[in-house]
Amino acid sequence: MLTQLDIQGMTCASCAARIEKKLNKVDGVQASVNYATERATVEAPESMTPEALIAVVEQAGYGATLPQPDAPERDEAAELRPRMLLAFALGAPVVAVSMVPALQFPGWQWVALVLSSIVVFWCGRGFHKAMWTNLRHGATTMDTLVSLGTLTAMGWSVYAMFFGHAGRIGMTHHFELTLSQQDALGFVYFEAAVAIIAFLLLGRTIEARAKRESGRAMRALLEVGAKRARRLVGGQEQDVDVRLLKEGDLIVVRPGEKVAADGEVVEGRSAVDQSILTGESLPVEVEPGSSVVGGAVNTTGRLVVRATAVGADSQLAQMARLVEEAQSGKADVQRLADKVTSIFVPVVLGIALLAFVGHLVAGSGFTMALSAGIAVLIIACPCALGLATPSALMVGTGRGAELGVVIRGPQVLERARKVRTILFDKTGTLTTGQMSVAAVEPAEGVDEATLLRVAATVESASEHPIARALEGSATGELTDFENIPGQGVRGLVDGIEVWAGSEALVRQLGLDVPRRVADVLGSEVWVAMRQRVLGRIVVADTLKPDAREVVAELRALGLTPVLLSGDNEATARAIAQQVGIDDVRAGVTPQGKVDVVKEFQRGGQVAMVGDGVNDAAALAQADLGIAMGSGTDAAIAAGDITLMRHDLRAAVDAVRLSRATLRKIKSNLVWAFGYNTAAIPLAALGFLTPMIAGAAMAFSSVFVVLNSLLLKFFRKS
């Protein structure tokens, strides 16, 4: 039995791992917990009820509920934002007055106490709750460090004010640049507590916004389908909600409408545009007996379709499940700071305890020993750590937005650095997805302009994409137009009967087909008039002008390009040859694209560039999904990076900017942890004066911000 649960209370990737481990300990249960989507997918025996699974999650210290399809979506970023803004509003004056002696008015520390209490205990309550949950299960995370550091800073400051002389009216922090053991009862650490809470709330808000985007893929996929259907009952059409359709129902689909369900054509002939699902660049001709998929667009004739798969059984719903499975299987990369926390936190606690005991043994006195231990805990969680990731991420993503590259979050940057293979969809990605004239071959005695004018005029009343490719050349008068489903069109051009369509149509007229002059890939339009073939016109998808240069630049970055397409082998290979791609996978279905991604993932991390609904599952499965902003909502939602510029060169900028931003995050984290490593021994020895603590913390934060701001100078290729 497959069950899905919505999980509440996770604060980092280690929470997801803990819940997953707890569920998998139950006999017969196989569980996968996705931190990004906050959902658990559980395979359990029939005897185990969803309530029992929820109880297991609750035993781990977290909440779980069954998904509610119509329930409003929770916006965690919106919940965090007010607390983050309040933390900055109240924390800024606390930091300023604590670190600048000139601003320390009489009684400043008591005002700082009030403001800091609100920031630490109300704005930062989520960190304290998470610490308590983790400690109950014998685990330590970044929340443990944040909560312990801020509570210690607050606790010692309050103690120093009430039982020391830090609360004396007129007290100021006299900064000294020399290392010496000082009376800790004269110092307060409010600025450390509020800065940590404010900056980490900023990081959590950015992270929550990125997580919320992960669920957009399935919603966008479902939006692709029809909402209403014309059900045929007793010869009468009924306008009904698609959710009321049942297998076997007859559905009427008029030109321009979406097919409401997977089915079989029982009446009518038409061309059906299934590119949004299959990626094929041309509509498919259908007739009685042909299969059609829900979400496809009927372009010409009226169809009657018998539903064979509706709702959750449709191909569209299956694609939505593919996306969800791909996202569930792709665990969110834990932030670099969290990776070392499991070691760092216990080590810090051990050093603090050793400092306390060591000073007692050395005879320094209880107050000195206690202040040394507390100083270790305070300095172990500096502001720079809270700024390291979000500051670089904000500057990098902001610069990306200016260049037309939208990056989802820090986990995307990690994957961008490791990618070695990049898969390209063809239609709409390497090509424009719009048909244009590729070749004009007039018969002997016919000029090219006449052939184009006659063909464009007779096709002008058609809704077929080929007709749109010929737009602009029609100058004649068209009357008595007739569409011939699956074959072409007929009409009177300036009073003369003209036929335009497939080679089969020309042969049915009893005419000989002239020899083709050039071997040009595309869709042929043969034109006949007055019992004579005027010639042929080939229309084809247009290659984007910068596609070849982009492929070459990605190769220079160390990536191996591969072409994926739902089109036929010949067309796909022709496009690949033009852009310089050697590896081609043609005729692949949406599931086939997912399988190809998995195949390449066995050899390393894979990027996928696409724009259609048929690419959504592959984009979600890939380690790095790059969606064209001109594509469908489903593709954009499933991608990790969205290219808002129309030129494909933005894909190169996306990879380069992602790598540059990740380098900044890493250098920021190295500085933040390096600051800890250097400062902790000083604190443990009792040499950490307010001057050194305040100045080092301020310099560390300023350094991280300035280092991140260098990303503003990133230049597009």
Helices and strands as residue ranges (DSSP letters): E 2-8, H 13-24, E 30-34, E 39-43, H 50-59, E 63-65, H 76-99, G 101-103, H 108-118, I 119-123, H 125-136, H 142-163, G 184-186, H 190-214, H 216-224, E 228-233, E 236-241, G 242-244, E 250-253, E 262-267, E 270-273, H 275-278, E 284-286, E 291-292, E 297-298, E 303-309, G 311-313, H 315-329, H 336-361, H 366-379, H 383-402, E 405-407, H 410-418, E 419-425, I 426-430, E 431-442, H 448-459, H 465-469, E 478-484, E 488-493, E 496-501, H 503-508, E 523-529, E 532-543, H 547-556, E 560-564, H 569-579, E 583-585, H 590-601, E 605-610, G 613-615, H 616-621, E 624-628, H 633-638, E 641-643, H 650-684, H 690-709, G 710-713
